[in-house]
């Protein structure tokens, strides 16, 4: 029986993008079921923000550290164009209309329902954070979906008729119940592992639990 690992993950988080290769490797190395649990960014989830116009150090550090981490991991990295969250970077105000993050998040839910959650997250986040300008235009998203055996139009149709929003709200509640708020957070048997640099610790825990390797 596969050991379930819940991955609470956001399409606006650079660290969520940076963890995806490790998640795929985790899935390949262990007898685990890595389940994508998409959540909205904190700016949408709580109407708060980690960024403060009067103190830009946190935002500056996240961007700097993401670039550094991507270089360390040999992954392409560029701040998304367009940003999955529509936000004024002068005032840091988050817009009411959000044409990107709601669709991306629902697509992630649908991909997980089709058994390709982590694969979809990896393919699409590489578009978003990997330097593809206009990632939302043309056939970028449809090609990313097709590369892992999914049909983007069929996914959009399923979202139009489905309860994907309810699943995202449940993910928010389950992340809170796990004892964390940030992404990426991985959950194993009720134990949270926060951050893309905690994969080695998670692997250690899986070994301690006796989870079989493939």
MDAnalysis code that builds the backbone (N, CA, C; Angstrom):
import MDAnalysis as mda
import numpy as np

u = mda.Universe.empty(642, n_residues=214, atom_resindex=np.repeat(np.arange(214), 3), trajectory=True)
u.add_TopologyAttr("name", ["N", "CA", "C"] * 214)
u.add_TopologyAttr("resid", np.arange(1, 215))
u.add_TopologyAttr("resname", ["UNK", "UNK", "UNK", "UNK", "UNK", "UNK", "UNK", "UNK", "UNK", "UNK", "UNK", "UNK", "UNK", "UNK", "UNK", "UNK", "UNK", "UNK", "UNK", "UNK", "UNK", "UNK", "UNK", "UNK", "UNK", "UNK", "UNK", "UNK", "UNK", "UNK", "UNK", "UNK", "UNK", "UNK", "UNK", "UNK", "UNK", "UNK", "UNK", "UNK", "UNK", "UNK", "UNK", "UNK", "UNK", "UNK", "UNK", "UNK", "UNK", "UNK", "UNK", "UNK", "UNK", "UNK", "UNK", "UNK", "UNK", "UNK", "UNK", "UNK", "UNK", "UNK", "UNK", "UNK", "UNK", "UNK", "UNK", "UNK", "UNK", "UNK", "UNK", "UNK", "UNK", "UNK", "UNK", "UNK", "UNK", "UNK", "UNK", "UNK", "UNK", "UNK", "UNK", "UNK", "UNK", "UNK", "UNK", "UNK", "UNK", "UNK", "UNK", "UNK", "UNK", "UNK", "UNK", "UNK", "UNK", "UNK", "UNK", "UNK", "UNK", "UNK", "UNK", "UNK", "UNK", "UNK", "UNK", "UNK", "UNK", "UNK", "UNK", "UNK", "UNK", "UNK", "UNK", "UNK", "UNK", "UNK", "UNK", "UNK", "UNK", "UNK", "UNK", "UNK", "UNK", "UNK", "UNK", "UNK", "UNK", "UNK", "UNK", "UNK", "UNK", "UNK", "UNK", "UNK", "UNK", "UNK", "UNK", "UNK", "UNK", "UNK", "UNK", "UNK", "UNK", "UNK", "UNK", "UNK", "UNK", "UNK", "UNK", "UNK", "UNK", "UNK", "UNK", "UNK", "UNK", "UNK", "UNK", "UNK", "UNK", "UNK", "UNK", "UNK", "UNK", "UNK", "UNK", "UNK", "UNK", "UNK", "UNK", "UNK", "UNK", "UNK", "UNK", "UNK", "UNK", "UNK", "UNK", "UNK", "UNK", "UNK", "UNK", "UNK", "UNK", "UNK", "UNK", "UNK", "UNK", "UNK", "UNK", "UNK", "UNK", "UNK", "UNK", "UNK", "UNK", "UNK", "UNK", "UNK", "UNK", "UNK", "UNK", "UNK", "UNK", "UNK", "UNK", "UNK", "UNK", "UNK", "UNK", "UNK", "UNK", "UNK"])
u.atoms.positions = np.array([
    [0.845, -1.194, 0.000],
    [0.000, 0.000, 0.000],
    [0.881, 1.244, 0.000],
    [0.547, 2.204, -0.854],
    [1.350, 3.412, -0.974],
    [1.147, 4.323, 0.236],
    [2.244, 4.902, 0.711],
    [2.194, 5.871, 1.816],
    [1.768, 7.223, 1.249],
    [0.654, 7.794, 1.747],
    [0.220, 9.094, 1.213],
    [1.085, 10.241, 1.746],
    [1.461, 11.131, 0.845],
    [2.165, 12.362, 1.193],
    [1.379, 13.514, 0.595],
    [0.849, 14.374, 1.450],
    [0.111, 15.546, 0.983],
    [1.090, 16.702, 0.762],
    [0.970, 17.325, -0.395],
    [1.843, 18.453, -0.730],
    [0.978, 19.695, -0.890],
    [1.025, 20.568, 0.098],
    [0.289, 21.832, 0.036],
    [1.161, 22.818, -0.732],
    [0.618, 23.365, -1.811],
    [1.429, 23.932, -2.881],
    [0.676, 25.080, -3.541],
    [1.403, 26.103, -3.986],
    [0.782, 27.273, -4.613],
    [1.455, 27.610, -5.936],
    [0.648, 28.022, -6.899],
    [1.172, 28.400, -8.216],
    [1.840, 29.776, -8.213],
    [1.813, 30.494, -7.080],
    [2.509, 31.780, -7.020],
    [3.809, 31.686, -6.206],
    [4.042, 30.559, -5.607],
    [5.191, 30.397, -4.723],
    [6.421, 29.932, -5.493],
    [7.494, 30.721, -5.513],
    [8.714, 30.253, -6.186],
    [9.272, 29.004, -5.522],
    [9.124, 28.897, -4.210],
    [9.642, 27.719, -3.521],
    [8.835, 26.473, -3.858],
    [7.547, 26.639, -4.146],
    [6.756, 25.501, -4.619],
    [7.297, 25.010, -5.959],
    [7.602, 25.947, -6.843],
    [8.208, 25.575, -8.128],
    [9.520, 24.843, -7.908],
    [10.361, 25.352, -7.029],
    [11.700, 24.800, -6.854],
    [11.691, 23.406, -6.239],
    [10.606, 23.027, -5.559],
    [10.556, 21.709, -4.939],
    [10.060, 20.635, -5.896],
    [9.495, 21.007, -7.028],
    [8.833, 20.004, -7.873],
    [9.765, 18.900, -8.378],
    [11.005, 19.186, -8.791],
    [11.853, 18.060, -9.204],
    [12.092, 17.055, -8.080],
    [12.242, 17.560, -6.850],
    [12.434, 16.658, -5.715],
    [11.186, 15.836, -5.437],
    [10.011, 16.425, -5.672],
    [8.771, 15.674, -5.464],
    [8.646, 14.538, -6.474],
    [9.011, 14.812, -7.705],
    [8.977, 13.771, -8.721],
    [9.962, 12.653, -8.389],
    [11.133, 13.027, -7.895],
    [12.133, 12.023, -7.525],
    [11.669, 11.228, -6.306],
    [11.030, 11.911, -5.359],
    [10.486, 11.229, -4.184],
    [9.486, 10.167, -4.611],
    [8.639, 10.526, -5.556],
    [7.620, 9.619, -6.065],
    [8.242, 8.429, -6.785],
    [9.374, 8.682, -7.447],
    [10.060, 7.611, -8.174],
    [10.850, 6.704, -7.239],
    [11.303, 7.225, -6.102],
    [12.203, 6.473, -5.225],
    [11.484, 5.653, -4.159],
    [10.293, 6.107, -3.735],
    [9.599, 5.456, -2.624],
    [8.217, 4.964, -3.053],
    [7.693, 4.026, -2.282],
    [6.330, 3.545, -2.487],
    [5.371, 4.537, -1.825],
    [5.206, 5.687, -2.464],
    [4.393, 6.766, -1.905],
    [3.399, 7.261, -2.953],
    [2.332, 7.851, -2.438],
    [1.347, 8.537, -3.266],
    [1.460, 10.023, -2.955],
    [2.180, 10.763, -3.817],
    [2.399, 12.185, -3.609],
    [1.193, 12.927, -4.169],
    [0.419, 13.551, -3.274],
    [-0.863, 14.145, -3.648],
    [-0.771, 15.671, -3.623],
    [-1.026, 16.281, -4.763],
    [-0.995, 17.739, -4.866],
    [-2.222, 18.324, -4.187],
    [-2.002, 19.194, -3.211],
    [-3.089, 19.857, -2.483],
    [-2.922, 21.368, -2.719],
    [-3.507, 21.845, -3.779],
    [-3.331, 23.245, -4.165],
    [-4.038, 24.169, -3.184],
    [-3.330, 25.212, -2.777],
    [-3.937, 26.275, -1.972],
    [-3.685, 27.605, -2.670],
    [-4.493, 28.592, -2.337],
    [-4.257, 29.927, -2.854],
    [-3.099, 30.571, -2.099],
    [-2.420, 31.510, -2.727],
    [-1.397, 32.270, -2.012],
    [-2.010, 32.983, -0.806],
    [-1.183, 33.299, 0.167],
    [-1.668, 33.948, 1.383],
    [-2.425, 35.228, 1.058],
    [-1.973, 35.956, 0.038],
    [-2.632, 37.215, -0.328],
    [-4.089, 37.006, -0.709],
    [-4.412, 35.838, -1.241],
    [-5.792, 35.510, -1.609],
    [-6.492, 34.804, -0.453],
    [-5.764, 33.918, 0.191],
    [-6.337, 33.073, 1.241],
    [-6.783, 33.875, 2.454],
    [-5.956, 34.828, 2.878],
    [-6.213, 35.530, 4.133],
    [-6.405, 37.030, 3.951],
    [-6.278, 37.507, 2.690],
    [-6.343, 38.944, 2.402],
    [-5.212, 39.714, 3.105],
    [-4.183, 38.965, 3.510],
    [-2.989, 39.595, 4.077],
    [-1.840, 39.351, 3.108],
    [-0.695, 39.902, 3.389],
    [0.451, 39.700, 2.518],
    [1.712, 39.657, 3.353],
    [2.665, 38.863, 2.898],
    [3.966, 38.835, 3.561],
    [4.767, 40.093, 3.260],
    [4.340, 40.823, 2.233],
    [5.085, 41.993, 1.789],
    [4.503, 43.257, 2.410],
    [5.358, 44.209, 2.674],
    [4.971, 45.473, 3.286],
    [5.665, 46.591, 2.534],
    [4.890, 47.555, 2.045],
    [5.475, 48.630, 1.258],
    [6.474, 49.452, 2.063],
    [6.355, 49.425, 3.384],
    [7.272, 50.172, 4.238],
    [8.492, 49.352, 4.645],
    [8.471, 48.072, 4.329],
    [9.610, 47.203, 4.615],
    [9.700, 46.161, 3.518],
    [10.494, 46.446, 2.521],
    [10.572, 45.575, 1.347],
    [11.632, 44.482, 1.486],
    [12.245, 44.394, 2.648],
    [13.297, 43.406, 2.824],
    [12.800, 41.967, 2.634],
    [11.623, 41.577, 3.182],
    [11.166, 40.202, 2.957],
    [10.993, 39.868, 1.477],
    [10.382, 40.785, 0.725],
    [10.180, 40.537, -0.706],
    [11.512, 40.458, -1.432],
    [12.421, 41.364, -1.097],
    [13.732, 41.371, -1.741],
    [14.496, 40.092, -1.433],
    [14.380, 39.620, -0.191],
    [15.086, 38.401, 0.176],
    [14.520, 37.191, -0.561],
    [13.184, 37.090, -0.623],
    [12.568, 35.947, -1.295],
    [12.999, 35.865, -2.749],
    [13.008, 37.005, -3.441],
    [13.433, 37.009, -4.840],
    [14.900, 36.619, -4.949],
    [15.762, 37.220, -4.118],
    [17.181, 36.910, -4.161],
    [17.441, 35.444, -3.850],
    [16.776, 34.946, -2.797],
    [17.004, 33.570, -2.386],
    [16.464, 32.580, -3.405],
    [15.346, 32.916, -4.049],
    [14.793, 32.042, -5.084],
    [15.745, 31.925, -6.266],
    [16.311, 33.046, -6.671],
    [17.282, 33.031, -7.770],
    [18.487, 32.182, -7.386],
    [18.974, 32.360, -6.174],
    [20.141, 31.602, -5.694],
    [19.836, 30.111, -5.628],
    [18.672, 29.780, -5.070],
    [18.298, 28.374, -4.931],
    [18.130, 27.720, -6.297],
    [17.522, 28.452, -7.237],
    [17.354, 27.919, -8.589],
    [18.706, 27.650, -9.241],
    [19.654, 28.560, -9.032],
    [20.998, 28.350, -9.581],
    [21.643, 27.120, -8.959],
    [21.470, 26.969, -7.644],
    [22.019, 25.807, -6.943],
    [21.430, 24.511, -7.493],
    [20.122, 24.537, -7.797],
    [19.435, 23.349, -8.302],
    [19.539, 23.192, -9.808],
    [20.166, 24.171, -10.455],
    [20.298, 24.169, -11.922],
    [18.936, 24.189, -12.605],
    [18.053, 25.059, -12.088],
    [16.730, 25.246, -12.665],
    [16.607, 26.654, -13.225],
    [15.925, 26.828, -14.355],
    [15.709, 28.181, -14.869],
    [14.798, 28.951, -13.929],
    [15.044, 30.245, -13.790],
    [14.207, 31.043, -12.901],
    [14.111, 32.480, -13.383],
    [12.880, 32.978, -13.403],
    [12.611, 34.385, -13.681],
    [11.272, 34.707, -13.042],
    [11.148, 35.928, -12.502],
    [9.853, 36.254, -11.906],
    [8.783, 36.226, -12.996],
    [7.617, 35.642, -12.720],
    [6.619, 35.379, -13.761],
    [6.133, 36.631, -14.490],
    [5.882, 36.441, -15.752],
    [5.305, 37.489, -16.606],
    [4.235, 36.847, -17.495],
    [2.939, 37.001, -17.123],
    [2.411, 37.775, -16.003],
    [2.536, 37.040, -14.671],
    [2.504, 37.827, -13.608],
    [2.476, 37.290, -12.261],
    [1.136, 36.573, -12.053],
    [1.139, 35.365, -11.472],
    [-0.134, 34.685, -11.208],
    [-1.071, 35.469, -10.300],
    [-0.530, 36.385, -9.509],
    [-1.345, 37.276, -8.693],
    [-1.249, 38.682, -9.256],
    [-2.383, 39.293, -9.536],
    [-2.402, 40.678, -9.994],
    [-2.254, 41.566, -8.762],
    [-1.121, 42.276, -8.712],
    [-0.790, 43.049, -7.523],
    [0.001, 44.284, -7.928],
    [-0.311, 45.403, -7.335],
    [0.420, 46.642, -7.564],
    [1.691, 46.599, -6.713],
    [2.845, 46.560, -7.369],
    [4.083, 46.409, -6.613],
    [4.600, 47.719, -6.028],
    [3.908, 48.805, -6.299],
    [4.222, 50.049, -5.605],
    [3.481, 50.116, -4.264],
    [2.176, 49.862, -4.332],
    [1.364, 49.894, -3.102],
    [1.236, 48.524, -2.451],
    [1.551, 47.462, -3.225],
    [1.400, 46.067, -2.819],
    [-0.055, 45.660, -2.642],
    [-0.963, 46.471, -3.143],
    [-2.387, 46.136, -3.076],
    [-2.697, 45.005, -4.057],
    [-3.452, 44.032, -3.580],
    [-3.862, 42.897, -4.399],
    [-5.202, 43.212, -5.045],
    [-5.291, 43.054, -6.355],
    [-6.498, 43.409, -7.097],
    [-7.649, 42.460, -6.763],
    [-8.862, 42.971, -6.903],
    [-10.047, 42.132, -6.708],
    [-10.159, 41.099, -7.830],
    [-9.912, 41.530, -9.056],
    [-9.985, 40.610, -10.190],
    [-8.671, 39.836, -10.304],
    [-8.771, 38.527, -10.341],
    [-7.597, 37.658, -10.415],
    [-7.806, 36.628, -11.529],
    [-7.433, 36.977, -12.756],
    [-7.729, 36.099, -13.885],
    [-6.839, 34.861, -13.986],
    [-5.731, 34.809, -13.242],
    [-4.778, 33.708, -13.419],
    [-4.833, 32.672, -12.303],
    [-4.759, 33.114, -11.054],
    [-4.534, 32.178, -9.956],
    [-5.716, 31.241, -9.737],
    [-6.939, 31.720, -9.966],
    [-8.090, 30.850, -9.753],
    [-8.114, 29.716, -10.780],
    [-7.834, 30.052, -12.022],
    [-7.824, 29.007, -13.049],
    [-6.674, 28.028, -12.820],
    [-5.472, 28.549, -12.572],
    [-4.337, 27.669, -12.354],
    [-4.594, 26.719, -11.183],
    [-5.139, 27.258, -10.123],
    [-5.379, 26.436, -8.935],
    [-6.400, 25.335, -9.216],
    [-7.466, 25.688, -9.918],
    [-8.475, 24.680, -10.269],
    [-7.910, 23.640, -11.226],
    [-7.059, 24.073, -12.149],
    [-6.410, 23.113, -13.042],
    [-5.544, 22.136, -12.254],
    [-4.877, 22.632, -11.223],
    [-4.085, 21.747, -10.384],
    [-4.936, 20.714, -9.681],
    [-6.111, 21.136, -9.196],
    [-7.038, 20.190, -8.571],
    [-7.480, 19.137, -9.580],
    [-7.823, 19.583, -10.772],
    [-8.277, 18.638, -11.793],
    [-7.159, 17.672, -12.189],
    [-5.937, 18.170, -12.296],
    [-4.811, 17.290, -12.624],
    [-4.631, 16.213, -11.555],
    [-4.772, 16.596, -10.292],
    [-4.661, 15.607, -9.222],
    [-5.778, 14.580, -9.324],
    [-6.974, 15.018, -9.669],
    [-8.090, 14.086, -9.827],
    [-7.829, 13.096, -10.953],
    [-7.037, 13.527, -11.920],
    [-6.696, 12.639, -13.030],
    [-5.390, 11.883, -12.791],
    [-4.865, 11.982, -11.577],
    [-3.681, 11.220, -11.221],
    [-2.369, 11.805, -11.674],
    [-2.370, 13.094, -12.045],
    [-1.148, 13.720, -12.548],
    [-0.875, 15.061, -11.860],
    [-1.210, 15.149, -10.582],
    [-1.099, 16.424, -9.897],
    [0.312, 16.988, -9.851],
    [1.251, 16.213, -9.337],
    [2.630, 16.696, -9.204],
    [3.250, 16.912, -10.571],
    [2.935, 16.037, -11.507],
    [3.480, 16.196, -12.859],
    [2.985, 17.493, -13.500],
    [1.702, 17.812, -13.295],
    [1.150, 19.050, -13.842],
    [1.774, 20.259, -13.157],
    [1.903, 20.195, -11.841],
    [2.519, 21.299, -11.104],
    [3.931, 21.558, -11.606],
    [4.677, 20.500, -11.842],
    [6.056, 20.651, -12.314],
    [6.099, 21.274, -13.702],
    [5.243, 20.778, -14.605],
    [5.260, 21.266, -15.985],
    [4.813, 22.720, -16.071],
    [3.755, 23.066, -15.360],
    [3.212, 24.423, -15.466],
    [4.055, 25.423, -14.679],
    [4.530, 25.050, -13.510],
    [5.349, 26.001, -12.740],
    [6.663, 26.288, -13.449],
    [7.154, 25.341, -14.235],
    [8.368, 25.602, -15.014],
    [8.089, 26.644, -16.094],
    [6.870, 26.645, -16.628],
    [6.472, 27.712, -17.548],
    [6.411, 29.053, -16.824],
    [5.724, 29.046, -15.683],
    [5.443, 30.289, -14.972],
    [6.725, 30.926, -14.436],
    [7.580, 30.112, -13.830],
    [8.796, 30.636, -13.203],
    [10.062, 30.391, -14.019],
    [9.931, 29.697, -15.115],
    [11.121, 29.319, -15.879],
    [11.513, 30.269, -16.985],
    [10.837, 31.420, -17.068],
    [11.239, 32.422, -18.040],
    [10.390, 32.502, -19.282],
    [9.237, 31.830, -19.312],
    [8.349, 31.893, -20.473],
    [7.444, 33.112, -20.348],
    [7.774, 34.171, -21.076],
    [6.925, 35.370, -21.062],
    [5.598, 35.050, -21.751],
    [4.501, 35.541, -21.185],
    [3.195, 35.248, -21.762],
    [2.841, 33.785, -21.646],
    [3.200, 33.165, -20.522],
    [2.932, 31.746, -20.321],
    [1.449, 31.413, -20.417],
    [0.591, 32.421, -20.226],
    [-0.860, 32.216, -20.258],
    [-1.428, 32.310, -21.665],
    [-0.601, 32.677, -22.626],
    [-1.061, 32.915, -23.989],
    [-0.768, 31.715, -24.895],
    [-1.446, 31.707, -26.036],
    [-1.168, 30.696, -27.056],
    [-1.361, 29.285, -26.538],
    [-0.440, 28.409, -26.927],
    [-0.598, 26.999, -26.567],
    [0.383, 26.551, -25.483],
    [0.933, 27.501, -24.739],
    [1.895, 27.131, -23.701],
    [1.298, 26.161, -22.689],
    [0.148, 26.517, -22.120],
    [-0.461, 25.670, -21.103],
    [-0.957, 24.351, -21.679],
    [-1.530, 24.412, -22.875],
    [-2.033, 23.171, -23.470],
    [-0.883, 22.221, -23.799],
    [0.241, 22.758, -24.239],
    [1.405, 21.913, -24.516],
    [1.978, 21.319, -23.230],
    [1.985, 22.126, -22.168],
    [2.472, 21.616, -20.883],
    [1.592, 20.473, -20.404],
    [0.266, 20.634, -20.528],
    [-0.650, 19.567, -20.124],
    [-0.456, 18.333, -20.995],
    [-0.335, 18.544, -22.294],
    [-0.178, 17.418, -23.220],
    [1.114, 16.646, -22.966],
    [2.138, 17.346, -22.487],
    [3.431, 16.692, -22.259],
    [3.350, 15.626, -21.175],
    [2.310, 15.688, -20.341],
    [2.137, 14.665, -19.302],
    [0.843, 13.875, -19.512],
    [0.300, 13.964, -20.722],
    [-0.846, 13.145, -21.080],
    [-2.195, 13.687, -20.686],
    [-2.298, 15.005, -20.465],
    [-3.567, 15.627, -20.115],
    [-4.045, 16.540, -21.240],
    [-5.354, 16.737, -21.281],
    [-5.964, 17.602, -22.287],
    [-6.498, 18.849, -21.605],
    [-5.921, 20.017, -21.930],
    [-6.269, 21.245, -21.229],
    [-7.730, 21.614, -21.422],
    [-8.261, 21.456, -22.620],
    [-9.657, 21.811, -22.855],
    [-10.593, 20.938, -22.029],
    [-10.292, 19.658, -21.963],
    [-11.115, 18.755, -21.157],
    [-11.020, 19.122, -19.677],
    [-9.843, 19.568, -19.254],
    [-9.674, 19.987, -17.854],
    [-10.505, 21.233, -17.566],
    [-10.456, 22.214, -18.468],
    [-11.260, 23.426, -18.293],
    [-12.745, 23.096, -18.267],
    [-13.171, 22.175, -19.132],
    [-14.577, 21.782, -19.157],
    [-14.988, 21.139, -17.828],
    [-14.107, 20.309, -17.277],
    [-14.408, 19.656, -16.001],
    [-14.526, 20.683, -14.885],
    [-13.688, 21.715, -14.940],
    [-13.729, 22.768, -13.920],
    [-15.050, 23.529, -13.989],
    [-15.504, 23.811, -15.212],
    [-16.753, 24.550, -15.385],
    [-17.932, 23.822, -14.753],
    [-17.854, 22.504, -14.701],
    [-18.967, 21.702, -14.206],
    [-18.714, 21.103, -12.825],
    [-17.547, 21.417, -12.218],
    [-17.141, 20.696, -11.019],
    [-17.136, 21.519, -9.744],
    [-16.606, 20.891, -8.694],
    [-16.568, 21.484, -7.356],
    [-15.120, 21.749, -6.921],
    [-14.318, 22.217, -7.850],
    [-12.895, 22.401, -7.592],
    [-12.632, 23.449, -6.511],
    [-13.456, 24.483, -6.479],
    [-13.302, 25.513, -5.451],
    [-13.468, 24.909, -4.060],
    [-14.420, 24.024, -3.910],
    [-14.639, 23.383, -2.618],
    [-13.422, 22.559, -2.206],
    [-12.788, 21.911, -3.180],
    [-11.584, 21.133, -2.870],
    [-10.452, 22.034, -2.393],
    [-10.315, 23.199, -3.016],
    [-9.271, 24.137, -2.599],
    [-9.536, 24.632, -1.190],
    [-10.779, 24.939, -0.887],
    [-11.118, 25.378, 0.463],
    [-10.828, 24.279, 1.486],
    [-11.081, 23.039, 1.126],
    [-10.760, 21.926, 2.017],
    [-9.260, 21.825, 2.224],
    [-8.501, 22.071, 1.159],
    [-7.044, 22.053, 1.291],
    [-6.575, 23.114, 2.282],
    [-7.200, 24.308, 2.237],
    [-6.852, 25.357, 3.198],
    [-7.074, 24.856, 4.626],
    [-8.223, 24.226, 4.852],
    [-8.552, 23.738, 6.188],
    [-7.591, 22.635, 6.622],
    [-7.228, 21.762, 5.693],
    [-6.343, 20.654, 6.044],
    [-4.920, 21.136, 6.306],
    [-4.477, 22.161, 5.593],
    [-3.168, 22.746, 5.867],
    [-3.147, 23.339, 7.264],
    [-4.212, 24.039, 7.622],
    [-4.311, 24.618, 8.959],
    [-4.332, 23.518, 10.026],
    [-5.071, 22.454, 9.769],
    [-5.151, 21.347, 10.726],
    [-3.807, 20.643, 10.885],
    [-3.009, 20.650, 9.828],
    [-1.678, 20.045, 9.883],
    [-0.733, 20.858, 10.753],
    [-1.084, 22.127, 10.974],
    [-0.281, 22.956, 11.855],
    [0.621, 23.935, 11.146],
    [0.291, 24.242, 9.875],
    [1.105, 25.223, 9.163],
    [0.228, 26.090, 8.283],
    [0.866, 27.045, 7.618],
    [0.164, 28.036, 6.806],
    [0.895, 28.316, 5.495],
    [2.177, 27.918, 5.437],
    [2.999, 28.264, 4.280],
    [3.094, 27.136, 3.283],
    [3.718, 27.453, 2.153],
    [3.955, 26.463, 1.105],
    [5.402, 26.581, 0.626],
    [5.929, 25.449, 0.165],
    [5.317, 24.119, 0.190],
    [5.422, 23.491, 1.580],
    [4.339, 22.861, 1.997],
    [4.331, 22.063, 3.219],
    [3.918, 20.646, 2.851],
    [4.713, 19.693, 3.284],
    [4.424, 18.290, 3.032],
    [3.955, 17.646, 4.327],
    [2.924, 16.839, 4.232],
    [2.367, 16.187, 5.404],
    [2.446, 14.683, 5.293],
    [3.012, 14.048, 6.326],
    [3.100, 12.593, 6.409],
    [2.613, 12.160, 7.786],
    [1.512, 11.433, 7.835],
    [0.945, 10.926, 9.087],
    [0.775, 12.047, 10.117],
    [0.287, 13.190, 9.646],
    [0.008, 14.300, 10.541],
    [1.204, 15.144, 10.908],
    [2.371, 14.861, 10.353],
    [3.589, 15.617, 10.655],
    [3.918, 16.541, 9.489],
    [4.037, 17.855, 9.738],
    [4.337, 18.785, 8.647],
    [5.839, 18.964, 8.427],
    [6.192, 19.124, 7.163],
    [7.554, 19.454, 6.763],
    [7.459, 20.682, 5.865],
    [7.852, 21.833, 6.392],
    [7.687, 23.094, 5.670],
    [8.976, 23.482, 4.963],
    [8.835, 23.814, 3.674],
    [9.959, 24.365, 2.927],
    [10.519, 23.388, 1.916],
    [10.979, 23.958, 0.791],
    [11.513, 23.113, -0.271],
    [12.868, 22.504, 0.087],
    [13.444, 22.939, 1.193],
    [14.731, 22.385, 1.624],
    [14.564, 21.337, 2.720],
    [13.344, 20.814, 2.908],
    [13.105, 19.798, 3.931],
    [12.886, 18.407, 3.344],
    [13.174, 18.247, 2.067],
    [12.971, 16.947, 1.429],
    [13.881, 15.887, 2.048],
    [15.137, 16.243, 2.323],
    [16.039, 15.265, 2.931],
    [15.529, 14.818, 4.302],
    [14.973, 15.762, 5.066],
    [14.406, 15.417, 6.368],
    [13.198, 14.516, 6.197],
    [12.383, 14.797, 5.180],
    [11.223, 13.952, 4.897],
    [11.662, 12.543, 4.502],
    [12.694, 12.454, 3.679],
    [13.208, 11.136, 3.292],
    [13.686, 10.360, 4.525],
    [14.350, 11.056, 5.417],
    [14.800, 10.431, 6.662],
    [13.612, 9.887, 7.444],
    [12.526, 10.673, 7.495],
    [11.335, 10.237, 8.207],
    [10.706, 9.014, 7.537],
    [10.644, 9.024, 6.215],
    [10.088, 7.869, 5.505],
    [10.890, 6.615, 5.798],
    [12.217, 6.756, 5.859],
    [13.064, 5.611, 6.190],
    [12.792, 5.136, 7.616],
    [12.628, 6.104, 8.538],
    [12.339, 5.740, 9.930],
    [10.984, 5.027, 10.040],
    [10.043, 5.418, 9.195],
    [8.711, 4.805, 9.200],
    [8.702, 3.454, 8.497],
    [9.792, 3.147, 7.822],
    [9.862, 1.875, 7.118],
    [9.151, 1.861, 5.787],
    [8.969, 3.037, 5.181],
    [8.325, 3.104, 3.868],
    [9.267, 2.487, 2.834],
    [8.750, 1.570, 2.054],
    [9.577, 0.828, 1.111],
    [10.047, 1.724, -0.031],
    [11.218, 1.404, -0.537],
    [11.732, 2.075, -1.726],
    [11.382, 1.243, -2.953],
    [11.269, 1.922, -4.067],
    [10.916, 1.231, -5.311],
    [12.140, 0.492, -5.865],
])
